[in-house]
């Protein structure tokens, strides 16, 4: 079993405060379950966002970037997670 954290980046390649709080919760769950954590980022600037949280302890990072997922809309976020 593993824990997957998904978040949408902002237009400048950062993660909103709420996403960072969610990452903290995902880390706590990962530690509690003694399961590896993977991070999925969607939006613009996923590389920058991944670099900023690169030391969080995740074993893998996945990213989806491009015009179709740049704006935070429910349907593209859900499609990226599939």
Beta strands, then each sheet from edge to edge (+ up, - down):
strand 1: 2-8
strand 2: 36-43
strand 3: 60-65
sheet 1: 1+ 2+ 3+
end
